[in-house]
Amino acid sequence: MTSAQSWLPLAEYSMKHQVSISTLRRKIKAEDIQFRFDDGKYLILDEANQSQSYNHDALKSAGEHRPSLKSDVQNKSASFSAPPANVQAAELGESVITAANRLLSDLKKAYTQVLQEKESQIQDLRQEIADLKTLVKVLESENNRIRN
């Protein structure tokens, strides 16, 4: 480690090194990058020569031989001819959606049942209030009768 190092928030580090914030979060989760968590924010260690090494790697990769566009198109068309992984992902997605819909339906039923129980309780309490008001009137009239 060098003496010229600092801790940068995700956004600053992302802009400085041109890496997406989601990539940084994945690296933090996998502990592939040196970080610390202060006051609810992730800070990433930024060494002074680290940016130079990134630039050097970028220049090196830019100078490498790049295959022609024709081979890129062939590779893409070959990848489209293998949909089983996509089909499995779609089926998994559908099963997740089905399960989520089933859970949502169960939640609606439970909510409706609780709501009906609460309405019943409210009705019972209103009836009890009416009975208590009647009792108060009877007792007040009895009290007035005894005083007179």
Buried (B, 14 or more C-beta within 10 A) or exposed (E): EEEEEEBBEBEBBBEBBEBEBEEBBEBBEEEEBBBEEEEEEBBBBBBEEBEEEBEEEEEEEEEEEEEEEEEEEEEEEEEEEEEEEEEEEEEEEEEEEEEEEEEEEEEEEEEEEEEEEEEEEEEEEEEEEEEEEEEEEEEEEEEEEEEE
